Amino acid sequence: MTIFEYTIVIIKVLFVVITALTFVPLMIWLERKGAAIIQDRIGPNRASIGFLRLAGLVHIVADSIKIFFKEDITPKFVNKFYYYLAPWIAGFVPFLTFAVIPFADKLVIGDKEIGMQVLDLDIGLLWFFAIVSLSVYSIVFAGWSSNSKYSLLGGIRASAQMLSYEIPMGLSVISLLMVFGTANLNEIVKAQGNLLFGILPNWGIFLQPISALIFIVCAFAETNRTPFDLAEGESEIVGGFHTEYSSMKFGLFFMGEYISIVVSSALITTLFLGGWQVPYFNTQALIDNYKILIQCSLIVASLIFILIGYKLYDHYEYHKNRWKDSRDKEGLIFSILSFITSIFFIIILFVFSNIEHPYWLPSLFATIAQIGIFLLKVSFICWLFVWVRWTLPRFRYDQLMNLGWKGLLPLALANIFVTGSLMLFLE
């Protein structure tokens, strides 16, 4: 490999790591705000740095500092090797699964093509299932090595749950592979760039709605999210498998759960929501129409920031003199910044419309647009995880097992049979 190729690989790895880590605090903030909205509660809105509260985001900063400096306690009689290994597996395995997710089509600059995924494997989907299966070891090791009956029960529950739901999850994608004819995730995304019946995007969710439903339900179970959080049943087993962990060892479990949610959302987006495909605009259409699309994007962005500025100013007027200190001016300052940002986009629009554009701009715009739509879809699925958590109650253990073995497994097998029959009939 040349120095250029090594540099590109490093940049892609950094992009994946930074994207995943950026989503973690945003997911925590979204979790708290989502709970506040759905359950009519007061969300995080008190912690501040000077006059900055940032709608509760400062709480995430405070929590991060707190967990780093908490006392790190290791109980007696634990198996130290597996006790220390478990949180590291939970924190870093999700990054390996993110490596095969494509976040845009190839970027073409001159005679060079740059793939927009860290690992472009023909067996990318199989890689995902192989690596994600390692996550169960972190929970099993944590539960067993902690020398606690509560932790052990959480580990046993989790291992049984994850093994039970990996089977229907794997079977659910078989019908999708039958339709697309490949396990290469980038090729699957490319196949979703056409139109179905000339109207709908050729997304996996329209081609295989049953497969999408099974996969999404299993993704909730694999990430131990409500209503499948039996491994962390506070009312029965305290904190579950991580009861005996503190400080950043607990923080790694916490971080790993949210990164797993982001990775699961990215794979759901890739398989069923068209991945990086912009609806009705394939890569060539984005390149051919880049000028008008950039102009429209700048106009829309300017209008959005004007609207945000207006809403922030309205919020400032409504809560004026509430705190009797510098925090009262937060809404006004950010309102002004929003209007300035709107003017900035208008200036960029004027400059863009009156200069000669470099040859690499159309391809770069297509890549940026695809990355943007990919992250937007991932964010929507992440919100779905939050929405479900604060809407549905936890299953009983027998209900959880019945759903996996008696519900999803037969449904996945039936879907494979129906898909094969339709493909044979339509040939």
FITI-617552 format. One record per residue (C-alpha): residue number from 1; x, y, z. Coordinates in Angstrom, 2 decimals, padded with zeros to 5 digits. Layout:
[atom NUM; [X; Y; Z]],
...
END
This chain:
[atom 1; [000.00; 000.00; 000.00]],
[atom 2; [001.14; 003.54; -000.76]],
[atom 3; [001.33; 006.36; 001.79]],
[atom 4; [-001.83; 007.83; 000.24]],
[atom 5; [-003.74; 004.57; 000.74]],
[atom 6; [-002.54; 004.25; 004.35]],
[atom 7; [-003.66; 007.83; 004.99]],
[atom 8; [-007.12; 007.14; 003.55]],
[atom 9; [-007.51; 004.03; 005.73]],
[atom 10; [-006.53; 005.99; 008.85]],
[atom 11; [-008.98; 008.78; 007.98]],
[atom 12; [-011.82; 006.27; 007.49]],
[atom 13; [-011.03; 004.53; 010.77]],
[atom 14; [-011.00; 007.88; 012.58]],
[atom 15; [-014.30; 008.84; 010.94]],
[atom 16; [-015.96; 005.62; 012.17]],
[atom 17; [-014.56; 005.96; 015.71]],
[atom 18; [-015.38; 009.68; 016.02]],
[atom 19; [-018.89; 009.18; 014.60]],
[atom 20; [-019.65; 006.36; 017.06]],
[atom 21; [-018.22; 008.26; 020.03]],
[atom 22; [-020.09; 011.44; 019.05]],
[atom 23; [-023.37; 009.55; 018.97]],
[atom 24; [-022.86; 008.31; 022.58]],
[atom 25; [-023.41; 011.67; 024.37]],
[atom 26; [-026.09; 012.61; 021.85]],
[atom 27; [-027.90; 009.32; 022.55]],
[atom 28; [-027.70; 009.88; 026.31]],
[atom 29; [-029.11; 013.38; 025.85]],
[atom 30; [-031.80; 012.05; 023.50]],
[atom 31; [-032.66; 009.33; 026.03]],
[atom 32; [-033.26; 011.88; 028.78]],
[atom 33; [-035.12; 014.36; 026.62]],
[atom 34; [-037.16; 011.54; 025.05]],
[atom 35; [-038.16; 010.28; 028.49]],
[atom 36; [-039.13; 013.81; 029.52]],
[atom 37; [-041.29; 014.35; 026.44]],
[atom 38; [-042.96; 010.92; 026.29]],
[atom 39; [-043.64; 010.58; 030.02]],
[atom 40; [-044.36; 014.27; 030.66]],
[atom 41; [-041.34; 014.71; 032.93]],
[atom 42; [-038.82; 017.50; 033.46]],
[atom 43; [-035.70; 016.63; 031.54]],
[atom 44; [-032.13; 017.83; 032.16]],
[atom 45; [-032.21; 021.64; 032.17]],
[atom 46; [-030.32; 022.84; 035.25]],
[atom 47; [-026.57; 022.21; 034.93]],
[atom 48; [-024.73; 025.06; 033.25]],
[atom 49; [-021.28; 026.38; 032.44]],
[atom 50; [-021.64; 030.11; 032.92]],
[atom 51; [-024.82; 030.88; 030.99]],
[atom 52; [-024.56; 027.78; 028.78]],
[atom 53; [-027.03; 024.97; 029.43]],
[atom 54; [-027.40; 023.86; 025.80]],
[atom 55; [-030.81; 022.27; 026.42]],
[atom 56; [-029.33; 019.80; 028.90]],
[atom 57; [-026.16; 018.84; 027.01]],
[atom 58; [-024.02; 020.27; 029.83]],
[atom 59; [-025.36; 017.43; 032.01]],
[atom 60; [-023.55; 014.99; 029.73]],
[atom 61; [-020.28; 016.85; 030.28]],
[atom 62; [-020.83; 016.75; 034.05]],
[atom 63; [-021.66; 013.02; 033.96]],
[atom 64; [-018.57; 012.23; 031.88]],
[atom 65; [-016.26; 014.07; 034.29]],
[atom 66; [-017.96; 012.45; 037.28]],
[atom 67; [-017.65; 008.88; 036.02]],
[atom 68; [-013.96; 009.34; 035.14]],
[atom 69; [-013.11; 010.48; 038.67]],
[atom 70; [-015.31; 008.12; 040.66]],
[atom 71; [-013.57; 005.68; 042.99]],
[atom 72; [-012.71; 002.48; 041.14]],
[atom 73; [-013.54; -000.44; 043.44]],
[atom 74; [-012.72; -004.09; 042.74]],
[atom 75; [-014.60; -006.45; 045.09]],
[atom 76; [-012.78; -009.31; 046.80]],
[atom 77; [-012.94; -012.85; 045.44]],
[atom 78; [-013.61; -011.81; 041.83]],
[atom 79; [-011.79; -013.52; 038.97]],
[atom 80; [-009.73; -010.48; 038.08]],
[atom 81; [-008.72; -011.44; 034.53]],
[atom 82; [-012.30; -011.93; 033.26]],
[atom 83; [-013.62; -009.19; 035.56]],
[atom 84; [-011.34; -006.62; 033.87]],
[atom 85; [-011.68; -008.13; 030.39]],
[atom 86; [-015.51; -007.99; 030.24]],
[atom 87; [-016.00; -004.18; 030.05]],
[atom 88; [-013.26; -003.85; 027.42]],
[atom 89; [-015.02; -006.39; 025.20]],
[atom 90; [-018.32; -004.53; 025.67]],
[atom 91; [-016.72; -001.18; 024.82]],
[atom 92; [-014.68; -002.11; 021.76]],
[atom 93; [-016.41; -004.98; 019.93]],
[atom 94; [-019.07; -002.62; 018.43]],
[atom 95; [-016.32; -000.65; 016.64]],
[atom 96; [-015.31; -003.81; 014.74]],
[atom 97; [-018.86; -004.30; 013.49]],
[atom 98; [-019.07; -000.66; 012.35]],
[atom 99; [-016.05; -001.25; 010.10]],
[atom 100; [-018.09; -003.01; 007.38]],
[atom 101; [-020.89; -000.43; 007.24]],
[atom 102; [-020.69; 001.71; 004.05]],
[atom 103; [-021.52; 005.37; 004.67]],
[atom 104; [-021.34; 006.64; 001.06]],
[atom 105; [-020.63; 005.55; -002.50]],
[atom 106; [-017.07; 005.65; -003.79]],
[atom 107; [-015.53; 009.12; -003.94]],
[atom 108; [-013.93; 009.65; -007.35]],
[atom 109; [-011.26; 012.36; -007.61]],
[atom 110; [-009.42; 012.30; -010.91]],
[atom 111; [-008.17; 008.75; -011.46]],
[atom 112; [-008.48; 007.77; -007.78]],
[atom 113; [-011.42; 005.95; -006.22]],
[atom 114; [-011.89; 006.03; -002.45]],
[atom 115; [-014.25; 003.52; -000.88]],
[atom 116; [-016.38; 004.91; 001.94]],
[atom 117; [-016.11; 001.98; 004.36]],
[atom 118; [-013.21; 000.66; 006.40]],
[atom 119; [-013.62; -002.99; 005.33]],
[atom 120; [-015.16; -003.64; 001.92]],
[atom 121; [-015.79; -007.38; 002.26]],
[atom 122; [-017.84; -009.66; 000.03]],
[atom 123; [-018.95; -011.35; 003.27]],
[atom 124; [-019.61; -008.07; 005.10]],
[atom 125; [-022.93; -009.24; 006.52]],
[atom 126; [-021.38; -012.47; 007.79]],
[atom 127; [-018.58; -010.42; 009.39]],
[atom 128; [-021.19; -008.42; 011.28]],
[atom 129; [-022.87; -011.53; 012.70]],
[atom 130; [-019.51; -013.14; 013.54]],
[atom 131; [-018.25; -010.10; 015.47]],
[atom 132; [-021.52; -009.14; 017.15]],
[atom 133; [-021.77; -012.66; 018.60]],
[atom 134; [-018.66; -011.86; 020.66]],
[atom 135; [-020.62; -009.29; 022.66]],
[atom 136; [-022.28; -012.02; 024.70]],
[atom 137; [-018.88; -012.89; 026.20]],
[atom 138; [-018.62; -009.51; 027.91]],
[atom 139; [-021.92; -010.06; 029.72]],
[atom 140; [-021.20; -013.71; 030.57]],
[atom 141; [-017.69; -012.91; 031.80]],
[atom 142; [-018.95; -009.98; 033.87]],
[atom 143; [-021.73; -012.01; 035.45]],
[atom 144; [-019.62; -015.06; 036.24]],
[atom 145; [-016.39; -013.33; 037.34]],
[atom 146; [-018.10; -010.87; 039.71]],
[atom 147; [-018.78; -013.63; 042.29]],
[atom 148; [-022.28; -012.24; 042.85]],
[atom 149; [-025.54; -014.13; 042.50]],
[atom 150; [-027.27; -011.06; 041.05]],
[atom 151; [-024.55; -010.57; 038.44]],
[atom 152; [-024.51; -014.29; 037.62]],
[atom 153; [-028.27; -014.35; 037.10]],
[atom 154; [-028.00; -011.31; 034.81]],
[atom 155; [-025.24; -013.00; 032.79]],
[atom 156; [-027.24; -016.24; 032.44]],
[atom 157; [-030.34; -014.34; 031.35]],
[atom 158; [-028.38; -012.31; 028.83]],
[atom 159; [-026.61; -015.32; 027.29]],
[atom 160; [-029.90; -017.20; 026.89]],
[atom 161; [-031.59; -014.11; 025.44]],
[atom 162; [-028.86; -013.24; 022.96]],
[atom 163; [-028.48; -016.82; 021.72]],
[atom 164; [-032.27; -017.10; 021.35]],
[atom 165; [-032.56; -013.94; 019.26]],
[atom 166; [-029.42; -014.34; 017.15]],
[atom 167; [-031.06; -017.28; 015.37]],
[atom 168; [-034.19; -015.47; 014.08]],
[atom 169; [-032.04; -012.40; 013.35]],
[atom 170; [-029.75; -014.47; 011.12]],
[atom 171; [-032.69; -016.21; 009.45]],
[atom 172; [-034.44; -012.87; 008.82]],
[atom 173; [-031.66; -011.64; 006.53]],
[atom 174; [-031.57; -014.84; 004.47]],
[atom 175; [-034.69; -013.78; 002.58]],
[atom 176; [-033.05; -010.39; 001.98]],
[atom 177; [-029.93; -012.10; 000.63]],
[atom 178; [-032.14; -014.16; -001.67]],
[atom 179; [-033.57; -010.95; -003.13]],
[atom 180; [-030.29; -009.03; -003.52]],
[atom 181; [-028.05; -012.02; -004.22]],
[atom 182; [-025.03; -010.79; -002.26]],
[atom 183; [-023.68; -010.46; 001.29]],
[atom 184; [-021.61; -007.39; 000.38]],
[atom 185; [-023.25; -004.51; 002.23]],
[atom 186; [-022.20; -001.87; -000.30]],
[atom 187; [-023.70; -003.92; -003.14]],
[atom 188; [-026.92; -004.31; -001.13]],
[atom 189; [-027.11; -000.53; -000.77]],
[atom 190; [-026.47; -000.02; -004.50]],
[atom 191; [-029.30; -002.44; -005.31]],
[atom 192; [-031.66; -000.23; -003.31]],
[atom 193; [-030.99; 002.79; -005.54]],
[atom 194; [-033.70; 001.94; -008.09]],
[atom 195; [-037.44; 002.58; -007.87]],
[atom 196; [-040.03; -000.05; -007.02]],
[atom 197; [-043.08; 000.18; -009.33]],
[atom 198; [-041.62; 003.51; -010.47]],
[atom 199; [-042.71; 005.21; -007.22]],
[atom 200; [-041.22; 003.72; -004.05]],
[atom 201; [-037.48; 003.51; -003.38]],
[atom 202; [-036.28; -000.08; -003.80]],
[atom 203; [-035.52; -000.33; -000.08]],
[atom 204; [-035.34; -003.58; 001.84]],
[atom 205; [-038.22; -002.56; 004.10]],
[atom 206; [-040.56; -002.48; 001.08]],
[atom 207; [-039.17; -005.67; -000.49]],
[atom 208; [-039.02; -007.62; 002.79]],
[atom 209; [-041.26; -005.97; 005.43]],
[atom 210; [-041.47; -009.16; 007.55]],
[atom 211; [-037.69; -009.52; 007.47]],
[atom 212; [-037.33; -005.88; 008.55]],
[atom 213; [-039.77; -006.34; 011.44]],
[atom 214; [-038.00; -009.48; 012.72]],
[atom 215; [-034.54; -007.91; 012.39]],
[atom 216; [-035.52; -004.73; 014.24]],
[atom 217; [-037.15; -006.66; 017.10]],
[atom 218; [-034.07; -008.90; 017.39]],
[atom 219; [-031.82; -005.82; 017.36]],
[atom 220; [-033.65; -004.56; 020.44]],
[atom 221; [-033.05; -007.90; 022.13]],
[atom 222; [-029.39; -008.10; 021.11]],
[atom 223; [-028.69; -004.65; 022.59]],
[atom 224; [-030.58; -005.47; 025.82]],
[atom 225; [-032.97; -002.59; 025.35]],
[atom 226; [-036.45; -002.34; 026.80]],
[atom 227; [-038.64; -004.38; 026.56]],
[atom 228; [-035.79; -006.94; 026.35]],
[atom 229; [-033.64; -005.65; 029.24]],
[atom 230; [-034.02; -008.76; 031.40]],
[atom 231; [-030.24; -008.83; 031.94]],
[atom 232; [-030.55; -005.55; 033.86]],
[atom 233; [-033.85; -006.10; 035.69]],
[atom 234; [-033.40; -003.60; 038.55]],
[atom 235; [-036.49; -004.80; 040.40]],
[atom 236; [-035.19; -008.39; 040.58]],
[atom 237; [-031.39; -008.47; 040.17]],
[atom 238; [-030.28; -004.97; 041.19]],
[atom 239; [-028.17; -003.86; 038.21]],
[atom 240; [-027.72; -007.24; 036.60]],
[atom 241; [-024.41; -008.33; 035.15]],
[atom 242; [-022.64; -005.01; 035.92]],
[atom 243; [-023.78; -004.70; 039.55]],
[atom 244; [-020.21; -005.07; 040.90]],
[atom 245; [-018.63; -002.56; 038.49]],
[atom 246; [-017.82; 001.07; 039.21]],
[atom 247; [-016.14; 004.10; 037.64]],
[atom 248; [-015.03; 003.71; 034.02]],
[atom 249; [-015.41; -000.09; 034.06]],
[atom 250; [-019.14; 000.55; 034.40]],
[atom 251; [-018.75; 003.44; 031.96]],
[atom 252; [-017.44; 001.05; 029.28]],
[atom 253; [-020.56; -001.12; 029.61]],
[atom 254; [-022.69; 002.02; 029.42]],
[atom 255; [-020.79; 003.32; 026.39]],
[atom 256; [-020.83; -000.10; 024.71]],
[atom 257; [-024.62; -000.29; 024.93]],
[atom 258; [-025.08; 003.02; 023.15]],
[atom 259; [-022.45; 002.27; 020.51]],
[atom 260; [-024.23; -001.06; 019.89]],
[atom 261; [-027.47; 000.87; 019.38]],
[atom 262; [-025.75; 003.13; 016.84]],
[atom 263; [-024.18; 000.17; 015.00]],
[atom 264; [-027.50; -001.72; 014.97]],
[atom 265; [-029.22; 001.42; 013.64]],
[atom 266; [-026.55; 001.73; 010.95]],
[atom 267; [-027.06; -001.89; 009.84]],
[atom 268; [-030.87; -001.52; 009.85]],
[atom 269; [-030.40; 001.60; 007.71]],
[atom 270; [-028.04; -000.26; 005.36]],
[atom 271; [-030.24; -003.32; 004.89]],
[atom 272; [-033.75; -001.87; 004.95]],
[atom 273; [-033.66; 001.93; 004.49]],
[atom 274; [-031.41; 002.29; 001.47]],
[atom 275; [-028.19; 003.02; 003.41]],
[atom 276; [-026.46; 006.02; 001.89]],
[atom 277; [-028.91; 006.25; -001.03]],
[atom 278; [-030.61; 009.63; -001.32]],
[atom 279; [-034.23; 008.86; -002.32]],
[atom 280; [-034.81; 009.48; -006.04]],
[atom 281; [-031.21; 010.71; -006.52]],
[atom 282; [-028.55; 008.11; -007.29]],
[atom 283; [-024.87; 009.02; -007.27]],
[atom 284; [-024.81; 010.11; -010.90]],
[atom 285; [-027.94; 012.25; -010.46]],
[atom 286; [-026.31; 014.01; -007.49]],
[atom 287; [-023.18; 014.68; -009.56]],
[atom 288; [-025.11; 015.88; -012.62]],
[atom 289; [-027.34; 018.25; -010.61]],
[atom 290; [-024.84; 019.30; -007.95]],
[atom 291; [-025.12; 023.04; -008.62]],
[atom 292; [-028.88; 023.38; -008.18]],
[atom 293; [-028.85; 020.91; -005.27]],
[atom 294; [-026.14; 022.86; -003.41]],
[atom 295; [-028.03; 026.12; -003.99]],
[atom 296; [-031.30; 024.61; -002.73]],
[atom 297; [-029.49; 023.09; 000.30]],
[atom 298; [-027.99; 026.46; 001.25]],
[atom 299; [-031.38; 028.18; 000.92]],
[atom 300; [-033.09; 025.50; 003.05]],
[atom 301; [-030.28; 025.65; 005.66]],
[atom 302; [-030.63; 029.44; 005.84]],
[atom 303; [-034.40; 029.21; 006.33]],
[atom 304; [-033.98; 026.53; 009.02]],
[atom 305; [-031.58; 028.71; 011.01]],
[atom 306; [-033.93; 031.68; 010.66]],
[atom 307; [-036.72; 029.51; 012.10]],
[atom 308; [-034.43; 028.27; 014.91]],
[atom 309; [-033.40; 031.85; 015.68]],
[atom 310; [-037.02; 032.96; 015.85]],
[atom 311; [-037.98; 030.07; 018.17]],
[atom 312; [-034.98; 030.75; 020.43]],
[atom 313; [-035.85; 034.43; 020.64]],
[atom 314; [-039.46; 033.50; 021.46]],
[atom 315; [-038.13; 031.18; 024.20]],
[atom 316; [-035.96; 034.02; 025.53]],
[atom 317; [-038.92; 036.40; 025.68]],
[atom 318; [-041.10; 033.81; 027.43]],
[atom 319; [-038.48; 032.98; 030.11]],
[atom 320; [-037.00; 036.47; 030.50]],
[atom 321; [-035.67; 037.17; 034.00]],
[atom 322; [-036.41; 033.61; 035.14]],
[atom 323; [-032.97; 032.92; 036.64]],
[atom 324; [-031.95; 036.48; 037.50]],
[atom 325; [-028.42; 035.80; 036.24]],
[atom 326; [-026.44; 035.34; 032.99]],
[atom 327; [-028.44; 032.22; 032.07]],
[atom 328; [-031.37; 034.47; 031.18]],
[atom 329; [-029.44; 035.70; 028.15]],
[atom 330; [-028.67; 032.24; 026.76]],
[atom 331; [-031.70; 032.17; 024.48]],
[atom 332; [-030.98; 035.65; 023.13]],
[atom 333; [-027.30; 034.89; 022.40]],
[atom 334; [-028.08; 031.67; 020.57]],
[atom 335; [-030.90; 033.36; 018.70]],
[atom 336; [-028.42; 035.97; 017.42]],
[atom 337; [-025.93; 033.23; 016.52]],
[atom 338; [-028.65; 031.42; 014.54]],
[atom 339; [-029.46; 034.55; 012.54]],
[atom 340; [-025.74; 035.13; 011.89]],
[atom 341; [-025.39; 031.52; 010.70]],
[atom 342; [-028.34; 032.06; 008.36]],
[atom 343; [-026.63; 035.14; 006.89]],
[atom 344; [-023.40; 033.11; 006.56]],
[atom 345; [-025.22; 030.51; 004.43]],
[atom 346; [-026.65; 033.27; 002.23]],
[atom 347; [-023.13; 034.66; 001.69]],
[atom 348; [-021.86; 031.19; 000.77]],
[atom 349; [-024.77; 030.88; -001.69]],
[atom 350; [-023.86; 034.19; -003.32]],
[atom 351; [-020.15; 033.26; -003.56]],
[atom 352; [-020.92; 029.75; -004.84]],
[atom 353; [-023.18; 031.12; -007.58]],
[atom 354; [-020.51; 033.52; -008.86]],
[atom 355; [-017.28; 031.50; -008.93]],
[atom 356; [-015.85; 028.76; -011.11]],
[atom 357; [-016.18; 025.40; -009.43]],
[atom 358; [-013.26; 022.92; -009.11]],
[atom 359; [-013.55; 019.65; -011.02]],
[atom 360; [-013.72; 017.55; -007.84]],
[atom 361; [-016.65; 019.44; -006.28]],
[atom 362; [-019.54; 017.43; -007.86]],
[atom 363; [-018.17; 014.09; -006.63]],
[atom 364; [-017.38; 015.53; -003.20]],
[atom 365; [-020.88; 016.99; -002.91]],
[atom 366; [-022.42; 013.60; -003.77]],
[atom 367; [-020.35; 011.93; -001.04]],
[atom 368; [-021.21; 014.57; 001.58]],
[atom 369; [-024.92; 014.36; 000.68]],
[atom 370; [-024.85; 010.56; 001.00]],
[atom 371; [-023.04; 010.67; 004.35]],
[atom 372; [-025.58; 013.25; 005.55]],
[atom 373; [-028.64; 011.19; 004.54]],
[atom 374; [-027.05; 008.06; 006.03]],
[atom 375; [-026.50; 009.77; 009.40]],
[atom 376; [-030.02; 011.20; 009.28]],
[atom 377; [-031.52; 007.73; 008.81]],
[atom 378; [-029.32; 006.31; 011.59]],
[atom 379; [-030.48; 009.11; 013.91]],
[atom 380; [-034.10; 008.25; 013.18]],
[atom 381; [-033.58; 004.58; 014.11]],
[atom 382; [-031.72; 005.66; 017.28]],
[atom 383; [-034.77; 007.74; 018.19]],
[atom 384; [-036.90; 004.63; 017.59]],
[atom 385; [-034.85; 002.79; 020.24]],
[atom 386; [-035.54; 005.61; 022.71]],
[atom 387; [-039.21; 005.83; 021.75]],
[atom 388; [-039.80; 002.13; 022.38]],
[atom 389; [-037.91; 002.16; 025.68]],
[atom 390; [-040.12; 004.81; 027.20]],
[atom 391; [-043.33; 003.38; 025.76]],
[atom 392; [-043.34; -000.40; 026.39]],
[atom 393; [-042.96; -002.25; 029.72]],
[atom 394; [-040.39; -005.00; 030.25]],
[atom 395; [-041.34; -008.56; 029.21]],
[atom 396; [-041.43; -011.41; 031.68]],
[atom 397; [-038.75; -014.00; 031.02]],
[atom 398; [-041.22; -016.59; 029.70]],
[atom 399; [-042.77; -013.98; 027.38]],
[atom 400; [-039.33; -013.08; 026.05]],
[atom 401; [-038.45; -016.71; 025.28]],
[atom 402; [-041.86; -017.48; 023.79]],
[atom 403; [-041.58; -014.51; 021.43]],
[atom 404; [-038.14; -015.59; 020.24]],
[atom 405; [-038.64; -019.34; 019.83]],
[atom 406; [-042.40; -019.63; 019.17]],
[atom 407; [-042.97; -016.34; 017.37]],
[atom 408; [-040.00; -014.89; 015.50]],
[atom 409; [-038.24; -018.16; 014.59]],
[atom 410; [-041.25; -019.77; 012.80]],
[atom 411; [-042.09; -016.42; 011.19]],
[atom 412; [-038.52; -016.07; 009.83]],
[atom 413; [-038.61; -019.64; 008.42]],
[atom 414; [-042.01; -019.01; 006.82]],
[atom 415; [-040.72; -015.78; 005.28]],
[atom 416; [-037.81; -017.65; 003.68]],
[atom 417; [-040.22; -020.23; 002.23]],
[atom 418; [-042.62; -017.58; 000.88]],
[atom 419; [-039.74; -015.53; -000.60]],
[atom 420; [-038.29; -018.58; -002.34]],
[atom 421; [-041.70; -019.57; -003.69]],
[atom 422; [-042.37; -016.09; -005.08]],
[atom 423; [-038.93; -015.89; -006.69]],
[atom 424; [-039.48; -019.30; -008.33]],
[atom 425; [-042.96; -018.30; -009.51]],
[atom 426; [-041.84; -014.92; -010.90]],
[atom 427; [-038.84; -016.29; -012.86]],
END
